[in-house]
Amino acid sequence: MSFRPFRWLPHNGKRHAVKEDAVAYEETTTLCGEEVTIPAGRLGKAEWSWPTCRDCDAAWRAAEGILPIPHQLSAADVSARTPGIPAVTR
């Protein structure tokens, strides 16, 4: 068993985080709230190339105590961390 509570699983066009101990055919919920059934077989390389779900990534980072990646920071967070450099907002 892994020392981390979550693992990544391609689902519905993105890589989502699910609990580490989920087993094949188990119905579970991703960290972003999507319902998923754990597949029994191995997924292909293409599925592992899908983008990471931003909501799962943010929840995983919060649970692990890891700072968010820049696209998940608010403009205020960025400005506070980079004095003198204006934040870019969209």
PyMOL Python script that loads the backbone (N, CA, C, O; Angstrom):
from pymol import cmd

cmd.read_pdbstr("""\
ATOM      1  N   MET A   1       0.839  -1.190   0.000  1.00  0.00           N
ATOM      2  CA  MET A   1       0.000   0.000   0.000  1.00  0.00           C
ATOM      3  C   MET A   1       0.880   1.248   0.000  1.00  0.00           C
ATOM      4  O   MET A   1       1.949   1.281   0.610  1.00  0.00           O
ATOM      5  N   SER A   2       0.415   2.237  -0.677  1.00  0.00           N
ATOM      6  CA  SER A   2       1.123   3.504  -0.792  1.00  0.00           C
ATOM      7  C   SER A   2       1.027   4.299   0.507  1.00  0.00           C
ATOM      8  O   SER A   2       0.114   4.095   1.307  1.00  0.00           O
ATOM      9  N   PHE A   3       1.967   5.195   0.700  1.00  0.00           N
ATOM     10  CA  PHE A   3       1.912   6.066   1.873  1.00  0.00           C
ATOM     11  C   PHE A   3       1.037   7.287   1.629  1.00  0.00           C
ATOM     12  O   PHE A   3       0.831   8.089   2.539  1.00  0.00           O
ATOM     13  N   ARG A   4       0.529   7.435   0.435  1.00  0.00           N
ATOM     14  CA  ARG A   4      -0.378   8.537   0.101  1.00  0.00           C
ATOM     15  C   ARG A   4      -1.813   8.021   0.081  1.00  0.00           C
ATOM     16  O   ARG A   4      -2.052   6.877  -0.306  1.00  0.00           O
ATOM     17  N   PRO A   5      -2.774   8.854   0.496  1.00  0.00           N
ATOM     18  CA  PRO A   5      -4.162   8.374   0.575  1.00  0.00           C
ATOM     19  C   PRO A   5      -4.907   8.340  -0.760  1.00  0.00           C
ATOM     20  O   PRO A   5      -6.009   7.798  -0.836  1.00  0.00           O
ATOM     21  N   PHE A   6      -4.315   8.915  -1.816  1.00  0.00           N
ATOM     22  CA  PHE A   6      -5.000   8.985  -3.101  1.00  0.00           C
ATOM     23  C   PHE A   6      -4.105   8.496  -4.227  1.00  0.00           C
ATOM     24  O   PHE A   6      -2.881   8.464  -4.099  1.00  0.00           O
ATOM     25  N   ARG A   7      -4.733   8.116  -5.329  1.00  0.00           N
ATOM     26  CA  ARG A   7      -4.014   7.772  -6.555  1.00  0.00           C
ATOM     27  C   ARG A   7      -4.788   8.364  -7.729  1.00  0.00           C
ATOM     28  O   ARG A   7      -5.940   8.774  -7.585  1.00  0.00           O
ATOM     29  N   TRP A   8      -4.141   8.403  -8.890  1.00  0.00           N
ATOM     30  CA  TRP A   8      -4.735   9.015 -10.067  1.00  0.00           C
ATOM     31  C   TRP A   8      -5.364   7.954 -10.949  1.00  0.00           C
ATOM     32  O   TRP A   8      -4.840   6.848 -11.081  1.00  0.00           O
ATOM     33  N   LEU A   9      -6.503   8.304 -11.558  1.00  0.00           N
ATOM     34  CA  LEU A   9      -7.244   7.389 -12.416  1.00  0.00           C
ATOM     35  C   LEU A   9      -7.844   8.167 -13.581  1.00  0.00           C
ATOM     36  O   LEU A   9      -8.615   9.101 -13.360  1.00  0.00           O
ATOM     37  N   PRO A  10      -7.505   7.801 -14.822  1.00  0.00           N
ATOM     38  CA  PRO A  10      -8.145   8.448 -15.961  1.00  0.00           C
ATOM     39  C   PRO A  10      -9.642   8.128 -15.990  1.00  0.00           C
ATOM     40  O   PRO A  10     -10.051   6.976 -15.850  1.00  0.00           O
ATOM     41  N   HIS A  11     -10.434   9.162 -16.170  1.00  0.00           N
ATOM     42  CA  HIS A  11     -11.884   8.998 -16.219  1.00  0.00           C
ATOM     43  C   HIS A  11     -12.494  10.205 -16.922  1.00  0.00           C
ATOM     44  O   HIS A  11     -12.201  11.350 -16.577  1.00  0.00           O
ATOM     45  N   ASN A  12     -13.329   9.943 -17.892  1.00  0.00           N
ATOM     46  CA  ASN A  12     -14.119  10.993 -18.523  1.00  0.00           C
ATOM     47  C   ASN A  12     -13.259  12.134 -19.093  1.00  0.00           C
ATOM     48  O   ASN A  12     -13.621  13.305 -18.980  1.00  0.00           O
ATOM     49  N   GLY A  13     -12.127  11.783 -19.702  1.00  0.00           N
ATOM     50  CA  GLY A  13     -11.280  12.775 -20.368  1.00  0.00           C
ATOM     51  C   GLY A  13     -10.263  13.493 -19.505  1.00  0.00           C
ATOM     52  O   GLY A  13      -9.540  14.359 -19.997  1.00  0.00           O
ATOM     53  N   LYS A  14     -10.192  13.150 -18.226  1.00  0.00           N
ATOM     54  CA  LYS A  14      -9.209  13.768 -17.323  1.00  0.00           C
ATOM     55  C   LYS A  14      -8.663  12.719 -16.363  1.00  0.00           C
ATOM     56  O   LYS A  14      -9.249  11.649 -16.198  1.00  0.00           O
ATOM     57  N   ARG A  15      -7.536  13.033 -15.732  1.00  0.00           N
ATOM     58  CA  ARG A  15      -6.988  12.168 -14.685  1.00  0.00           C
ATOM     59  C   ARG A  15      -7.501  12.697 -13.341  1.00  0.00           C
ATOM     60  O   ARG A  15      -7.218  13.831 -12.955  1.00  0.00           O
ATOM     61  N   HIS A  16      -8.250  11.863 -12.651  1.00  0.00           N
ATOM     62  CA  HIS A  16      -8.874  12.231 -11.385  1.00  0.00           C
ATOM     63  C   HIS A  16      -8.201  11.512 -10.222  1.00  0.00           C
ATOM     64  O   HIS A  16      -7.570  10.472 -10.407  1.00  0.00           O
ATOM     65  N   ALA A  17      -8.337  12.067  -9.037  1.00  0.00           N
ATOM     66  CA  ALA A  17      -7.799  11.432  -7.833  1.00  0.00           C
ATOM     67  C   ALA A  17      -8.903  10.634  -7.145  1.00  0.00           C
ATOM     68  O   ALA A  17     -10.016  11.121  -6.949  1.00  0.00           O
ATOM     69  N   VAL A  18      -8.565   9.390  -6.782  1.00  0.00           N
ATOM     70  CA  VAL A  18      -9.470   8.513  -6.042  1.00  0.00           C
ATOM     71  C   VAL A  18      -8.713   7.965  -4.842  1.00  0.00           C
ATOM     72  O   VAL A  18      -7.486   8.056  -4.784  1.00  0.00           O
ATOM     73  N   LYS A  19      -9.433   7.400  -3.890  1.00  0.00           N
ATOM     74  CA  LYS A  19      -8.759   6.856  -2.708  1.00  0.00           C
ATOM     75  C   LYS A  19      -7.838   5.710  -3.118  1.00  0.00           C
ATOM     76  O   LYS A  19      -8.166   4.923  -4.006  1.00  0.00           O
ATOM     77  N   GLU A  20      -6.708   5.629  -2.476  1.00  0.00           N
ATOM     78  CA  GLU A  20      -5.666   4.665  -2.807  1.00  0.00           C
ATOM     79  C   GLU A  20      -6.143   3.225  -2.732  1.00  0.00           C
ATOM     80  O   GLU A  20      -5.743   2.403  -3.557  1.00  0.00           O
ATOM     81  N   ASP A  21      -6.978   2.904  -1.773  1.00  0.00           N
ATOM     82  CA  ASP A  21      -7.362   1.508  -1.556  1.00  0.00           C
ATOM     83  C   ASP A  21      -8.590   1.065  -2.356  1.00  0.00           C
ATOM     84  O   ASP A  21      -9.133  -0.009  -2.098  1.00  0.00           O
ATOM     85  N   ALA A  22      -9.032   1.867  -3.316  1.00  0.00           N
ATOM     86  CA  ALA A  22     -10.161   1.474  -4.169  1.00  0.00           C
ATOM     87  C   ALA A  22      -9.745   0.271  -5.021  1.00  0.00           C
ATOM     88  O   ALA A  22      -8.628   0.224  -5.537  1.00  0.00           O
ATOM     89  N   VAL A  23     -10.648  -0.693  -5.160  1.00  0.00           N
ATOM     90  CA  VAL A  23     -10.346  -1.925  -5.898  1.00  0.00           C
ATOM     91  C   VAL A  23     -11.224  -2.034  -7.139  1.00  0.00           C
ATOM     92  O   VAL A  23     -12.214  -1.316  -7.282  1.00  0.00           O
ATOM     93  N   ALA A  24     -10.848  -2.940  -8.029  1.00  0.00           N
ATOM     94  CA  ALA A  24     -11.579  -3.138  -9.279  1.00  0.00           C
ATOM     95  C   ALA A  24     -13.066  -3.345  -9.024  1.00  0.00           C
ATOM     96  O   ALA A  24     -13.464  -4.059  -8.104  1.00  0.00           O
ATOM     97  N   TYR A  25     -13.862  -2.714  -9.846  1.00  0.00           N
ATOM     98  CA  TYR A  25     -15.334  -2.764  -9.830  1.00  0.00           C
ATOM     99  C   TYR A  25     -15.957  -1.976  -8.672  1.00  0.00           C
ATOM    100  O   TYR A  25     -17.182  -1.916  -8.559  1.00  0.00           O
ATOM    101  N   GLU A  26     -15.149  -1.387  -7.835  1.00  0.00           N
ATOM    102  CA  GLU A  26     -15.698  -0.597  -6.724  1.00  0.00           C
ATOM    103  C   GLU A  26     -16.222   0.734  -7.251  1.00  0.00           C
ATOM    104  O   GLU A  26     -15.571   1.390  -8.065  1.00  0.00           O
ATOM    105  N   GLU A  27     -17.394   1.121  -6.783  1.00  0.00           N
ATOM    106  CA  GLU A  27     -17.923   2.442  -7.102  1.00  0.00           C
ATOM    107  C   GLU A  27     -17.427   3.397  -6.038  1.00  0.00           C
ATOM    108  O   GLU A  27     -17.585   3.149  -4.842  1.00  0.00           O
ATOM    109  N   THR A  28     -16.828   4.488  -6.479  1.00  0.00           N
ATOM    110  CA  THR A  28     -16.261   5.456  -5.546  1.00  0.00           C
ATOM    111  C   THR A  28     -16.453   6.854  -6.118  1.00  0.00           C
ATOM    112  O   THR A  28     -16.991   7.018  -7.213  1.00  0.00           O
ATOM    113  N   THR A  29     -16.021   7.835  -5.387  1.00  0.00           N
ATOM    114  CA  THR A  29     -16.149   9.226  -5.804  1.00  0.00           C
ATOM    115  C   THR A  29     -14.758   9.839  -5.907  1.00  0.00           C
ATOM    116  O   THR A  29     -13.920   9.640  -5.028  1.00  0.00           O
ATOM    117  N   THR A  30     -14.515  10.581  -6.974  1.00  0.00           N
ATOM    118  CA  THR A  30     -13.240  11.281  -7.127  1.00  0.00           C
ATOM    119  C   THR A  30     -13.203  12.457  -6.143  1.00  0.00           C
ATOM    120  O   THR A  30     -14.220  12.804  -5.543  1.00  0.00           O
ATOM    121  N   LEU A  31     -12.042  13.054  -5.988  1.00  0.00           N
ATOM    122  CA  LEU A  31     -11.934  14.197  -5.076  1.00  0.00           C
ATOM    123  C   LEU A  31     -12.757  15.392  -5.557  1.00  0.00           C
ATOM    124  O   LEU A  31     -13.114  16.258  -4.758  1.00  0.00           O
ATOM    125  N   CYS A  32     -13.057  15.446  -6.850  1.00  0.00           N
ATOM    126  CA  CYS A  32     -13.877  16.549  -7.370  1.00  0.00           C
ATOM    127  C   CYS A  32     -15.362  16.225  -7.333  1.00  0.00           C
ATOM    128  O   CYS A  32     -16.192  17.060  -7.693  1.00  0.00           O
ATOM    129  N   GLY A  33     -15.705  15.001  -6.895  1.00  0.00           N
ATOM    130  CA  GLY A  33     -17.104  14.654  -6.727  1.00  0.00           C
ATOM    131  C   GLY A  33     -17.729  13.804  -7.822  1.00  0.00           C
ATOM    132  O   GLY A  33     -18.921  13.506  -7.753  1.00  0.00           O
ATOM    133  N   GLU A  34     -16.956  13.404  -8.835  1.00  0.00           N
ATOM    134  CA  GLU A  34     -17.516  12.551  -9.893  1.00  0.00           C
ATOM    135  C   GLU A  34     -17.600  11.105  -9.411  1.00  0.00           C
ATOM    136  O   GLU A  34     -16.701  10.601  -8.738  1.00  0.00           O
ATOM    137  N   GLU A  35     -18.699  10.458  -9.772  1.00  0.00           N
ATOM    138  CA  GLU A  35     -18.862   9.031  -9.470  1.00  0.00           C
ATOM    139  C   GLU A  35     -18.095   8.236 -10.523  1.00  0.00           C
ATOM    140  O   GLU A  35     -18.165   8.549 -11.712  1.00  0.00           O
ATOM    141  N   VAL A  36     -17.367   7.211 -10.092  1.00  0.00           N
ATOM    142  CA  VAL A  36     -16.574   6.401 -11.004  1.00  0.00           C
ATOM    143  C   VAL A  36     -16.541   4.963 -10.497  1.00  0.00           C
ATOM    144  O   VAL A  36     -16.554   4.721  -9.290  1.00  0.00           O
ATOM    145  N   THR A  37     -16.499   4.012 -11.431  1.00  0.00           N
ATOM    146  CA  THR A  37     -16.281   2.613 -11.090  1.00  0.00           C
ATOM    147  C   THR A  37     -14.846   2.281 -11.452  1.00  0.00           C
ATOM    148  O   THR A  37     -14.422   2.515 -12.584  1.00  0.00           O
ATOM    149  N   ILE A  38     -14.099   1.745 -10.513  1.00  0.00           N
ATOM    150  CA  ILE A  38     -12.694   1.420 -10.743  1.00  0.00           C
ATOM    151  C   ILE A  38     -12.621   0.301 -11.788  1.00  0.00           C
ATOM    152  O   ILE A  38     -13.249  -0.743 -11.613  1.00  0.00           O
ATOM    153  N   PRO A  39     -11.860   0.505 -12.875  1.00  0.00           N
ATOM    154  CA  PRO A  39     -11.771  -0.531 -13.906  1.00  0.00           C
ATOM    155  C   PRO A  39     -10.923  -1.714 -13.435  1.00  0.00           C
ATOM    156  O   PRO A  39     -10.050  -1.578 -12.577  1.00  0.00           O
ATOM    157  N   ALA A  40     -11.210  -2.888 -14.027  1.00  0.00           N
ATOM    158  CA  ALA A  40     -10.466  -4.095 -13.661  1.00  0.00           C
ATOM    159  C   ALA A  40      -9.157  -4.192 -14.440  1.00  0.00           C
ATOM    160  O   ALA A  40      -8.160  -4.687 -13.915  1.00  0.00           O
ATOM    161  N   GLY A  41      -9.153  -3.732 -15.668  1.00  0.00           N
ATOM    162  CA  GLY A  41      -7.967  -3.860 -16.508  1.00  0.00           C
ATOM    163  C   GLY A  41      -7.105  -2.612 -16.499  1.00  0.00           C
ATOM    164  O   GLY A  41      -7.469  -1.571 -15.951  1.00  0.00           O
ATOM    165  N   ARG A  42      -5.953  -2.758 -17.124  1.00  0.00           N
ATOM    166  CA  ARG A  42      -5.037  -1.614 -17.255  1.00  0.00           C
ATOM    167  C   ARG A  42      -5.550  -0.670 -18.330  1.00  0.00           C
ATOM    168  O   ARG A  42      -6.097  -1.103 -19.345  1.00  0.00           O
ATOM    169  N   LEU A  43      -5.372   0.590 -18.102  1.00  0.00           N
ATOM    170  CA  LEU A  43      -5.745   1.596 -19.094  1.00  0.00           C
ATOM    171  C   LEU A  43      -4.561   1.842 -20.020  1.00  0.00           C
ATOM    172  O   LEU A  43      -3.415   1.577 -19.658  1.00  0.00           O
ATOM    173  N   GLY A  44      -4.843   2.346 -21.213  1.00  0.00           N
ATOM    174  CA  GLY A  44      -3.796   2.584 -22.196  1.00  0.00           C
ATOM    175  C   GLY A  44      -3.007   3.857 -21.943  1.00  0.00           C
ATOM    176  O   GLY A  44      -3.356   4.666 -21.083  1.00  0.00           O
ATOM    177  N   LYS A  45      -1.939   4.017 -22.708  1.00  0.00           N
ATOM    178  CA  LYS A  45      -1.083   5.203 -22.574  1.00  0.00           C
ATOM    179  C   LYS A  45      -1.832   6.486 -22.867  1.00  0.00           C
ATOM    180  O   LYS A  45      -1.580   7.514 -22.238  1.00  0.00           O
ATOM    181  N   ALA A  46      -2.753   6.435 -23.818  1.00  0.00           N
ATOM    182  CA  ALA A  46      -3.498   7.646 -24.188  1.00  0.00           C
ATOM    183  C   ALA A  46      -4.264   8.209 -23.000  1.00  0.00           C
ATOM    184  O   ALA A  46      -4.270   9.422 -22.786  1.00  0.00           O
ATOM    185  N   GLU A  47      -4.908   7.345 -22.228  1.00  0.00           N
ATOM    186  CA  GLU A  47      -5.686   7.802 -21.073  1.00  0.00           C
ATOM    187  C   GLU A  47      -4.796   8.460 -20.012  1.00  0.00           C
ATOM    188  O   GLU A  47      -5.214   9.408 -19.346  1.00  0.00           O
ATOM    189  N   TRP A  48      -3.577   7.956 -19.862  1.00  0.00           N
ATOM    190  CA  TRP A  48      -2.669   8.533 -18.865  1.00  0.00           C
ATOM    191  C   TRP A  48      -2.103   9.866 -19.318  1.00  0.00           C
ATOM    192  O   TRP A  48      -1.474  10.573 -18.531  1.00  0.00           O
ATOM    193  N   SER A  49      -2.320  10.218 -20.585  1.00  0.00           N
ATOM    194  CA  SER A  49      -1.867  11.509 -21.112  1.00  0.00           C
ATOM    195  C   SER A  49      -2.926  12.588 -20.969  1.00  0.00           C
ATOM    196  O   SER A  49      -2.665  13.757 -21.254  1.00  0.00           O
ATOM    197  N   TRP A  50      -4.121  12.206 -20.531  1.00  0.00           N
ATOM    198  CA  TRP A  50      -5.185  13.190 -20.361  1.00  0.00           C
ATOM    199  C   TRP A  50      -4.767  14.238 -19.331  1.00  0.00           C
ATOM    200  O   TRP A  50      -3.948  13.954 -18.457  1.00  0.00           O
ATOM    201  N   PRO A  51      -5.316  15.432 -19.428  1.00  0.00           N
ATOM    202  CA  PRO A  51      -4.969  16.473 -18.448  1.00  0.00           C
ATOM    203  C   PRO A  51      -5.484  16.109 -17.047  1.00  0.00           C
ATOM    204  O   PRO A  51      -6.466  15.383 -16.895  1.00  0.00           O
ATOM    205  N   THR A  52      -4.809  16.623 -16.062  1.00  0.00           N
ATOM    206  CA  THR A  52      -5.219  16.409 -14.676  1.00  0.00           C
ATOM    207  C   THR A  52      -6.421  17.284 -14.362  1.00  0.00           C
ATOM    208  O   THR A  52      -6.457  18.456 -14.736  1.00  0.00           O
ATOM    209  N   CYS A  53      -7.392  16.722 -13.682  1.00  0.00           N
ATOM    210  CA  CYS A  53      -8.559  17.480 -13.229  1.00  0.00           C
ATOM    211  C   CYS A  53      -8.077  18.530 -12.224  1.00  0.00           C
ATOM    212  O   CYS A  53      -7.468  18.191 -11.210  1.00  0.00           O
ATOM    213  N   ARG A  54      -8.348  19.780 -12.505  1.00  0.00           N
ATOM    214  CA  ARG A  54      -7.878  20.856 -11.619  1.00  0.00           C
ATOM    215  C   ARG A  54      -8.504  20.782 -10.232  1.00  0.00           C
ATOM    216  O   ARG A  54      -7.837  21.071  -9.239  1.00  0.00           O
ATOM    217  N   ASP A  55      -9.774  20.399 -10.153  1.00  0.00           N
ATOM    218  CA  ASP A  55     -10.428  20.313  -8.839  1.00  0.00           C
ATOM    219  C   ASP A  55      -9.843  19.174  -8.010  1.00  0.00           C
ATOM    220  O   ASP A  55      -9.628  19.327  -6.808  1.00  0.00           O
ATOM    221  N   CYS A  56      -9.581  18.025  -8.653  1.00  0.00           N
ATOM    222  CA  CYS A  56      -8.952  16.910  -7.931  1.00  0.00           C
ATOM    223  C   CYS A  56      -7.545  17.302  -7.487  1.00  0.00           C
ATOM    224  O   CYS A  56      -7.131  17.005  -6.366  1.00  0.00           O
ATOM    225  N   ASP A  57      -6.814  17.975  -8.381  1.00  0.00           N
ATOM    226  CA  ASP A  57      -5.455  18.391  -8.047  1.00  0.00           C
ATOM    227  C   ASP A  57      -5.454  19.352  -6.858  1.00  0.00           C
ATOM    228  O   ASP A  57      -4.624  19.228  -5.958  1.00  0.00           O
ATOM    229  N   ALA A  58      -6.375  20.299  -6.857  1.00  0.00           N
ATOM    230  CA  ALA A  58      -6.455  21.262  -5.751  1.00  0.00           C
ATOM    231  C   ALA A  58      -6.808  20.558  -4.439  1.00  0.00           C
ATOM    232  O   ALA A  58      -6.230  20.863  -3.396  1.00  0.00           O
ATOM    233  N   ALA A  59      -7.754  19.618  -4.489  1.00  0.00           N
ATOM    234  CA  ALA A  59      -8.145  18.886  -3.278  1.00  0.00           C
ATOM    235  C   ALA A  59      -7.006  18.003  -2.787  1.00  0.00           C
ATOM    236  O   ALA A  59      -6.760  17.917  -1.584  1.00  0.00           O
ATOM    237  N   TRP A  60      -6.305  17.342  -3.715  1.00  0.00           N
ATOM    238  CA  TRP A  60      -5.174  16.486  -3.358  1.00  0.00           C
ATOM    239  C   TRP A  60      -4.075  17.312  -2.700  1.00  0.00           C
ATOM    240  O   TRP A  60      -3.532  16.922  -1.666  1.00  0.00           O
ATOM    241  N   ARG A  61      -3.751  18.457  -3.306  1.00  0.00           N
ATOM    242  CA  ARG A  61      -2.703  19.308  -2.742  1.00  0.00           C
ATOM    243  C   ARG A  61      -3.087  19.816  -1.347  1.00  0.00           C
ATOM    244  O   ARG A  61      -2.246  19.869  -0.450  1.00  0.00           O
ATOM    245  N   ALA A  62      -4.341  20.182  -1.171  1.00  0.00           N
ATOM    246  CA  ALA A  62      -4.793  20.653   0.145  1.00  0.00           C
ATOM    247  C   ALA A  62      -4.674  19.533   1.183  1.00  0.00           C
ATOM    248  O   ALA A  62      -4.232  19.774   2.306  1.00  0.00           O
ATOM    249  N   ALA A  63      -5.063  18.320   0.814  1.00  0.00           N
ATOM    250  CA  ALA A  63      -5.000  17.186   1.734  1.00  0.00           C
ATOM    251  C   ALA A  63      -3.560  16.828   2.088  1.00  0.00           C
ATOM    252  O   ALA A  63      -3.289  16.375   3.200  1.00  0.00           O
ATOM    253  N   GLU A  64      -2.637  17.028   1.151  1.00  0.00           N
ATOM    254  CA  GLU A  64      -1.229  16.696   1.357  1.00  0.00           C
ATOM    255  C   GLU A  64      -0.426  17.863   1.942  1.00  0.00           C
ATOM    256  O   GLU A  64       0.738  17.699   2.307  1.00  0.00           O
ATOM    257  N   GLY A  65      -1.048  19.032   2.030  1.00  0.00           N
ATOM    258  CA  GLY A  65      -0.332  20.200   2.534  1.00  0.00           C
ATOM    259  C   GLY A  65       0.654  20.769   1.521  1.00  0.00           C
ATOM    260  O   GLY A  65       1.661  21.367   1.900  1.00  0.00           O
ATOM    261  N   ILE A  66       0.367  20.583   0.232  1.00  0.00           N
ATOM    262  CA  ILE A  66       1.226  21.070  -0.842  1.00  0.00           C
ATOM    263  C   ILE A  66       0.616  22.352  -1.400  1.00  0.00           C
ATOM    264  O   ILE A  66      -0.597  22.436  -1.594  1.00  0.00           O
ATOM    265  N   LEU A  67       1.453  23.338  -1.654  1.00  0.00           N
ATOM    266  CA  LEU A  67       0.958  24.601  -2.211  1.00  0.00           C
ATOM    267  C   LEU A  67       0.283  24.367  -3.546  1.00  0.00           C
ATOM    268  O   LEU A  67       0.687  23.479  -4.296  1.00  0.00           O
ATOM    269  N   PRO A  68      -0.745  25.154  -3.857  1.00  0.00           N
ATOM    270  CA  PRO A  68      -1.411  25.025  -5.159  1.00  0.00           C
ATOM    271  C   PRO A  68      -0.476  25.409  -6.291  1.00  0.00           C
ATOM    272  O   PRO A  68       0.459  26.187  -6.101  1.00  0.00           O
ATOM    273  N   ILE A  69      -0.733  24.863  -7.463  1.00  0.00           N
ATOM    274  CA  ILE A  69       0.039  25.286  -8.627  1.00  0.00           C
ATOM    275  C   ILE A  69      -0.455  26.668  -9.031  1.00  0.00           C
ATOM    276  O   ILE A  69      -1.586  27.030  -8.704  1.00  0.00           O
ATOM    277  N   PRO A  70       0.355  27.446  -9.729  1.00  0.00           N
ATOM    278  CA  PRO A  70       0.001  28.848  -9.984  1.00  0.00           C
ATOM    279  C   PRO A  70      -1.382  29.098 -10.557  1.00  0.00           C
ATOM    280  O   PRO A  70      -2.013  30.084 -10.175  1.00  0.00           O
ATOM    281  N   HIS A  71      -1.890  28.258 -11.454  1.00  0.00           N
ATOM    282  CA  HIS A  71      -3.206  28.544 -12.033  1.00  0.00           C
ATOM    283  C   HIS A  71      -4.327  28.378 -11.014  1.00  0.00           C
ATOM    284  O   HIS A  71      -5.469  28.746 -11.291  1.00  0.00           O
ATOM    285  N   GLN A  72      -4.020  27.827  -9.839  1.00  0.00           N
ATOM    286  CA  GLN A  72      -5.040  27.661  -8.815  1.00  0.00           C
ATOM    287  C   GLN A  72      -4.991  28.762  -7.755  1.00  0.00           C
ATOM    288  O   GLN A  72      -5.859  28.824  -6.884  1.00  0.00           O
ATOM    289  N   LEU A  73      -3.998  29.613  -7.827  1.00  0.00           N
ATOM    290  CA  LEU A  73      -3.891  30.713  -6.874  1.00  0.00           C
ATOM    291  C   LEU A  73      -4.769  31.875  -7.321  1.00  0.00           C
ATOM    292  O   LEU A  73      -4.930  32.128  -8.514  1.00  0.00           O
ATOM    293  N   SER A  74      -5.325  32.565  -6.354  1.00  0.00           N
ATOM    294  CA  SER A  74      -6.085  33.773  -6.687  1.00  0.00           C
ATOM    295  C   SER A  74      -5.103  34.896  -7.008  1.00  0.00           C
ATOM    296  O   SER A  74      -3.918  34.808  -6.685  1.00  0.00           O
ATOM    297  N   ALA A  75      -5.594  35.928  -7.631  1.00  0.00           N
ATOM    298  CA  ALA A  75      -4.747  37.081  -7.944  1.00  0.00           C
ATOM    299  C   ALA A  75      -4.153  37.673  -6.673  1.00  0.00           C
ATOM    300  O   ALA A  75      -3.005  38.118  -6.676  1.00  0.00           O
ATOM    301  N   ALA A  76      -4.922  37.685  -5.586  1.00  0.00           N
ATOM    302  CA  ALA A  76      -4.428  38.218  -4.312  1.00  0.00           C
ATOM    303  C   ALA A  76      -3.282  37.360  -3.775  1.00  0.00           C
ATOM    304  O   ALA A  76      -2.299  37.892  -3.258  1.00  0.00           O
ATOM    305  N   ASP A  77      -3.405  36.027  -3.896  1.00  0.00           N
ATOM    306  CA  ASP A  77      -2.333  35.131  -3.447  1.00  0.00           C
ATOM    307  C   ASP A  77      -1.051  35.395  -4.223  1.00  0.00           C
ATOM    308  O   ASP A  77       0.031  35.472  -3.641  1.00  0.00           O
ATOM    309  N   VAL A  78      -1.176  35.532  -5.533  1.00  0.00           N
ATOM    310  CA  VAL A  78      -0.006  35.755  -6.379  1.00  0.00           C
ATOM    311  C   VAL A  78       0.645  37.075  -6.023  1.00  0.00           C
ATOM    312  O   VAL A  78       1.869  37.140  -5.901  1.00  0.00           O
ATOM    313  N   SER A  79      -0.140  38.134  -5.855  1.00  0.00           N
ATOM    314  CA  SER A  79       0.408  39.440  -5.511  1.00  0.00           C
ATOM    315  C   SER A  79       1.116  39.408  -4.163  1.00  0.00           C
ATOM    316  O   SER A  79       2.163  40.033  -3.996  1.00  0.00           O
ATOM    317  N   ALA A  80       0.557  38.692  -3.215  1.00  0.00           N
ATOM    318  CA  ALA A  80       1.167  38.601  -1.885  1.00  0.00           C
ATOM    319  C   ALA A  80       2.507  37.866  -1.933  1.00  0.00           C
ATOM    320  O   ALA A  80       3.412  38.167  -1.154  1.00  0.00           O
ATOM    321  N   ARG A  81       2.630  36.907  -2.845  1.00  0.00           N
ATOM    322  CA  ARG A  81       3.858  36.114  -2.938  1.00  0.00           C
ATOM    323  C   ARG A  81       4.906  36.760  -3.827  1.00  0.00           C
ATOM    324  O   ARG A  81       6.081  36.401  -3.752  1.00  0.00           O
ATOM    325  N   THR A  82       4.505  37.703  -4.664  1.00  0.00           N
ATOM    326  CA  THR A  82       5.419  38.339  -5.599  1.00  0.00           C
ATOM    327  C   THR A  82       5.271  39.852  -5.523  1.00  0.00           C
ATOM    328  O   THR A  82       4.752  40.464  -6.457  1.00  0.00           O
ATOM    329  N   PRO A  83       5.718  40.470  -4.425  1.00  0.00           N
ATOM    330  CA  PRO A  83       5.582  41.920  -4.280  1.00  0.00           C
ATOM    331  C   PRO A  83       6.221  42.665  -5.448  1.00  0.00           C
ATOM    332  O   PRO A  83       7.321  42.330  -5.887  1.00  0.00           O
ATOM    333  N   GLY A  84       5.526  43.666  -5.935  1.00  0.00           N
ATOM    334  CA  GLY A  84       6.044  44.486  -7.018  1.00  0.00           C
ATOM    335  C   GLY A  84       5.765  43.950  -8.416  1.00  0.00           C
ATOM    336  O   GLY A  84       6.022  44.632  -9.408  1.00  0.00           O
ATOM    337  N   ILE A  85       5.235  42.720  -8.498  1.00  0.00           N
ATOM    338  CA  ILE A  85       4.905  42.137  -9.798  1.00  0.00           C
ATOM    339  C   ILE A  85       3.385  41.992  -9.848  1.00  0.00           C
ATOM    340  O   ILE A  85       2.810  41.239  -9.062  1.00  0.00           O
ATOM    341  N   PRO A  86       2.737  42.700 -10.758  1.00  0.00           N
ATOM    342  CA  PRO A  86       1.265  42.636 -10.798  1.00  0.00           C
ATOM    343  C   PRO A  86       0.791  41.249 -11.249  1.00  0.00           C
ATOM    344  O   PRO A  86       1.419  40.598 -12.084  1.00  0.00           O
ATOM    345  N   ALA A  87      -0.323  40.825 -10.675  1.00  0.00           N
ATOM    346  CA  ALA A  87      -0.927  39.541 -11.041  1.00  0.00           C
ATOM    347  C   ALA A  87      -1.660  39.678 -12.362  1.00  0.00           C
ATOM    348  O   ALA A  87      -2.270  40.714 -12.629  1.00  0.00           O
ATOM    349  N   VAL A  88      -1.609  38.665 -13.177  1.00  0.00           N
ATOM    350  CA  VAL A  88      -2.341  38.619 -14.442  1.00  0.00           C
ATOM    351  C   VAL A  88      -3.677  37.963 -14.165  1.00  0.00           C
ATOM    352  O   VAL A  88      -3.727  36.852 -13.638  1.00  0.00           O
ATOM    353  N   THR A  89      -4.750  38.633 -14.509  1.00  0.00           N
ATOM    354  CA  THR A  89      -6.083  38.059 -14.307  1.00  0.00           C
ATOM    355  C   THR A  89      -6.730  37.853 -15.654  1.00  0.00           C
ATOM    356  O   THR A  89      -6.414  38.538 -16.627  1.00  0.00           O
ATOM    357  N   ARG A  90      -7.650  36.892 -15.697  1.00  0.00           N
ATOM    358  CA  ARG A  90      -8.338  36.592 -16.957  1.00  0.00           C
ATOM    359  C   ARG A  90      -9.793  36.902 -16.835  1.00  0.00           C
ATOM    360  O   ARG A  90     -10.546  36.717 -17.792  1.00  0.00           O
TER     361      ARG A  90
END
""", "prot")
cmd.dss("prot")
cmd.show_as("cartoon", "prot")
cmd.util.cbc("prot")
cmd.orient("prot")
